[in-house]
Amino acid sequence: MDLKDKKEYIDKIRSLAKAKNAVIFAHYYTRPEIQECADFIGDSLALAQQATRVDADILVMCGVHFMGETMKILCPEKKVLIPDMQAGCSLADSCKAEDLAAFKAQHPDHMVVSYVNTSADVKALTDVVVTSSNAKKIVDQLPKDAKIIFGPDHNLGSYINSVTGREMLLWNGACHVHSRFSLESLLQLKKENPGVEVLAHPECKAPILAQSDVIGSTKALLEHTIQSSAKRFIIATESGILFEMQRACPDKEFIPVPPEVTEGVGCSCNECEYMRMNTLEKLYDCLFNESPEMVVKKETAEKAISSIQRMLQMS
């Protein structure tokens, strides 16, 4: 799509959104042009929370499936649209509700702490939801003798165990983007750029985190680059955030850590192909047709919202 087409699409989308009293939300990991078009940009939970505060008839969640579900759970009275219903999440997919239910049955004395990157059905089986930014704070508030199942991200759970002294039982799931950063490439980047800080998301594997100077949520990493006086950073998280980092700090340089090469195939940056399924064309069609619409069963939503509300109370 050339610049002229992109501008025309963005103008048409904004005009249509205004006519339909619709608000567009975009995750940090979506395409730059989607972020340009959005009314609000952020991480999944922040966007869902923002959705509860806007005066709109239609909410459009440009992200992945579980994000649309979370928004619908928090805003049941509003129409929630998602540009591509097939935009899934490898992390959410790694923990099916039926598998978690069976695992809970094997550990009946354990409470369940679930990452927000999960389906509504999994949230309905969860005691408290967490995000990468508040996971430590919430886990620290739980009774010291509490037995905890943490899922689905094993890397995040391992990190939270290390900083809280807990021994949570970890689900063996992972984000396919954050788990494939190349340690060899990171070490080479550090050698080539002495003194440059490494910023990493806690969904990364432990060896990557061990080489990082700042570990935090996507929003926390963005805020660090804005507040820091440094001019260069090495970034180990999904590369979509580089657009917002560069827009906020045009005078700074951001160096992405490349992924490991698997079976002779590699790329220069880490992108979530599910997030890239959100395009301007799909966004326009979604708004025009008011479809596909996110629907969450009432019974599931009623169970899931309690785990989300508990998180909000503890954050």
C-alpha positions in Angstrom: 0.0 0.0 0.0 1.5 3.3 -1.0 1.4 6.5 1.1 -1.5 7.9 -0.9 -3.7 4.8 -0.5 -2.8 4.6 3.2 -3.9 8.2 3.8 -7.1 7.7 1.9 -7.9 4.6 3.9 -7.2 6.3 7.2 -9.3 9.3 6.2 -12.2 7.0 5.2 -11.9 5.0 8.4 -11.9 8.0 10.6 -14.9 9.5 8.8 -16.8 6.2 9.1 -15.9 5.9 12.7 -17.2 9.4 13.5 -20.5 8.7 11.6 -21.1 5.5 13.5 -19.9 6.8 16.9 -17.2 4.2 16.9 -13.8 4.3 18.8 -10.8 2.4 17.4 -8.3 0.8 19.7 -4.9 -0.6 18.6 -2.3 -2.7 20.4 1.3 -1.6 20.4 2.1 -4.6 18.2 -0.1 -3.8 15.3 1.0 -2.4 12.0 2.2 1.3 12.1 -0.7 2.4 9.9 -3.2 0.8 12.2 -1.6 2.7 15.2 -1.8 5.9 13.1 -5.5 5.3 12.6 -6.4 4.5 16.2 -8.0 6.7 18.8 -6.2 4.9 21.6 -2.9 2.8 21.5 -1.8 0.6 24.4 -1.5 -2.9 25.8 -4.4 -5.2 25.9 -5.7 -4.5 29.4 -5.2 -0.7 29.2 -7.2 -0.6 26.0 -10.0 -2.7 27.6 -10.1 -0.4 30.6 -10.1 2.7 28.3 -13.1 1.1 26.5 -15.1 1.3 29.7 -14.6 5.1 29.8 -15.5 6.1 26.3 -18.9 7.3 25.1 -19.3 5.2 22.0 -21.8 2.8 20.4 -19.1 0.7 18.7 -15.7 -0.4 19.9 -13.2 -1.7 17.4 -10.3 -3.8 18.9 -7.3 -4.0 16.5 -5.4 -6.7 18.2 -6.0 -10.4 18.7 -9.0 -12.5 19.6 -8.6 -12.6 23.4 -8.3 -8.8 23.5 -11.7 -8.5 21.8 -13.1 -11.0 24.4 -11.7 -9.0 27.3 -13.1 -5.8 25.9 -16.6 -7.4 25.5 -16.5 -8.8 29.0 -15.8 -5.4 30.4 -18.3 -3.6 28.1 -21.1 -6.1 27.6 -23.6 -3.4 26.6 -21.5 -2.2 23.6 -20.9 -3.7 20.2 -17.3 -4.9 20.0 -15.8 -5.5 16.6 -12.5 -7.1 15.6 -11.1 -6.7 12.1 -10.1 -10.4 11.7 -11.6 -13.1 14.0 -8.8 -15.4 12.9 -6.2 -13.2 14.6 -5.3 -15.6 17.4 -2.5 -15.8 20.0 0.0 -18.6 20.4 0.2 -18.0 24.1 -3.6 -18.1 24.6 -3.8 -21.1 22.4 -1.2 -23.0 24.5 -3.7 -23.2 27.4 -7.1 -24.7 26.5 -9.9 -24.3 29.1 -10.6 -28.1 29.1 -6.9 -28.8 29.8 -6.7 -26.2 32.6 -9.9 -27.6 34.2 -8.3 -31.1 34.2 -5.1 -29.7 35.7 -7.0 -27.9 38.4 -8.7 -31.1 39.2 -5.3 -32.7 39.8 -4.3 -29.8 42.1 -7.5 -29.0 44.0 -5.7 -27.1 46.7 -4.2 -24.6 44.3 -5.6 -21.2 43.2 -5.2 -20.1 39.6 -3.4 -17.0 38.5 -3.7 -16.4 34.8 -2.0 -14.0 32.5 -4.4 -11.7 30.6 -3.3 -13.4 27.4 -5.9 -16.1 27.8 -9.3 -16.9 26.4 -12.5 -15.9 28.2 -13.1 -19.6 29.0 -9.7 -19.8 30.8 -10.4 -16.5 32.7 -13.7 -18.1 33.9 -11.5 -20.8 35.6 -9.2 -18.2 37.1 -9.1 -16.7 40.5 -7.2 -13.6 39.5 -5.9 -12.3 36.2 -2.5 -10.5 35.9 -0.6 -8.5 33.3 3.1 -8.3 32.8 3.1 -4.9 34.6 1.2 -5.9 37.7 1.9 -9.7 38.1 4.6 -9.2 40.8 2.4 -6.7 42.7 -0.5 -9.1 42.7 1.4 -12.2 43.5 3.1 -10.4 46.4 -0.4 -9.7 47.9 -1.4 -13.4 47.9 -1.0 -15.4 51.1 2.6 -16.6 51.6 1.4 -20.2 52.0 -0.9 -20.1 49.0 -0.4 -22.8 46.4 -0.6 -21.3 43.0 -1.0 -22.5 39.4 0.4 -19.8 37.1 -0.3 -19.9 33.4 0.0 -19.9 30.6 3.4 -18.2 30.1 6.2 -20.3 31.6 8.8 -17.6 31.0 6.8 -14.9 32.8 5.9 -17.3 35.6 9.6 -18.2 36.0 10.5 -14.5 36.2 7.8 -13.8 38.8 9.0 -16.7 40.8 12.5 -15.4 40.8 11.5 -11.9 41.9 8.9 -12.9 44.5 10.6 -16.0 46.0 7.5 -18.1 45.2 7.4 -21.6 43.8 4.3 -21.3 41.7 3.4 -24.3 39.6 3.9 -23.2 36.0 1.9 -24.0 32.9 4.2 -24.8 30.0 3.1 -22.2 27.5 4.9 -19.4 25.7 4.6 -16.6 23.3 6.1 -17.7 20.0 7.5 -14.3 19.4 9.1 -13.6 22.7 10.5 -17.1 23.2 12.5 -17.0 19.9 14.9 -14.1 20.5 18.5 -15.1 19.7 20.8 -15.0 22.7 23.8 -15.2 20.3 22.6 -12.2 18.4 21.9 -10.3 21.6 25.4 -10.9 22.9 26.8 -9.8 19.5 24.7 -6.6 19.7 26.0 -5.9 23.2 29.5 -6.4 22.0 28.9 -4.0 19.0 27.2 -1.4 21.2 29.0 -1.3 24.5 27.1 0.5 27.3 23.8 0.5 25.5 20.9 -0.7 27.7 19.0 -3.9 26.8 15.3 -3.6 27.4 13.3 -6.9 27.5 9.8 -8.1 28.0 9.4 -10.7 30.8 7.9 -13.2 28.3 11.4 -13.7 27.0 13.4 -16.7 28.1 15.6 -16.5 31.2 18.9 -16.3 29.3 17.7 -13.2 27.5 16.4 -11.6 30.7 19.8 -12.3 32.4 21.5 -10.2 29.7 18.9 -7.3 30.1 19.2 -4.1 32.0 15.5 -3.3 32.1 12.7 -5.9 32.3 9.1 -4.7 32.0 5.8 -4.7 30.2 5.5 -3.1 26.8 4.2 0.1 28.3 7.0 0.1 30.9 9.7 -0.3 28.2 8.1 2.5 26.2 8.0 4.8 29.2 11.7 4.0 30.0 12.8 5.1 26.6 10.9 8.3 26.9 12.2 9.2 30.4 15.8 8.0 29.8 18.5 10.4 28.7 20.1 7.7 26.7 19.9 7.9 22.9 20.2 4.3 21.9 18.5 1.1 23.1 18.6 -2.6 22.3 15.0 -3.9 22.3 13.9 -7.5 23.0 10.1 -7.5 22.5 7.7 -7.6 19.6 8.9 -5.0 17.0 5.6 -3.2 16.6 6.4 -1.2 19.7 9.4 0.4 17.8 6.9 2.5 15.9 5.5 4.2 19.1 9.0 4.4 20.6 10.3 6.2 17.5 7.3 8.5 17.3 7.7 9.4 21.0 11.5 9.7 20.7 12.4 10.7 17.1 16.0 11.6 18.1 16.7 8.1 19.6 17.8 4.8 18.0 16.1 1.5 18.7 17.9 -1.7 17.8 15.7 -4.8 17.7 17.1 -8.2 18.8 16.6 -10.6 15.9 15.1 -14.1 16.4 16.9 -17.4 16.2 17.1 -18.9 12.8 15.1 -22.1 12.6 15.6 -24.7 9.9 17.4 -22.2 7.8 14.6 -19.6 8.0 15.0 -16.3 9.9 14.0 -12.7 9.7 15.6 -9.4 10.8 13.0 -8.6 13.4 10.3 -10.2 15.5 6.8 -9.7 14.4 3.6 -11.3 15.6 1.9 -12.5 12.4 -1.5 -12.5 14.2 -1.2 -8.8 15.0 -0.3 -8.1 11.4 -3.6 -9.7 10.3 -5.1 -6.3 11.2 -5.0 -4.2 8.0 -6.6 -0.9 7.0 -8.7 -2.8 4.5 -10.1 -5.2 7.1 -10.6 -2.3 9.6 -12.6 -0.4 7.0 -14.7 -3.4 6.1 -15.2 -4.3 9.8 -16.6 -0.8 10.5 -18.7 -0.6 7.3 -20.3 -4.0 7.8 -20.2 -3.9 11.7 -18.8 -7.4 11.5 -17.2 -9.6 12.7 -18.7 -8.9 16.1 -17.2 -10.3 19.3 -19.7 -12.4 21.3 -19.0 -14.0 24.7 -21.5 -16.3 26.3 -23.2 -14.6 29.3 -22.3 -17.4 31.7 -18.7 -17.4 30.7 -18.5 -13.6 30.9 -20.0 -13.5 34.3 -17.4 -16.0 35.6 -14.5 -14.4 33.8 -15.2 -10.8 34.9 -14.7 -11.7 38.6 -11.1 -12.6 38.0 -10.5 -9.4 36.0 -12.2 -7.3 38.7 -10.1 -8.9 41.4 -7.0 -7.9 39.5 -8.3 -4.3 39.2 -8.9 -4.2 42.9 -5.4 -5.5 43.7 -3.5 -3.3 41.1 
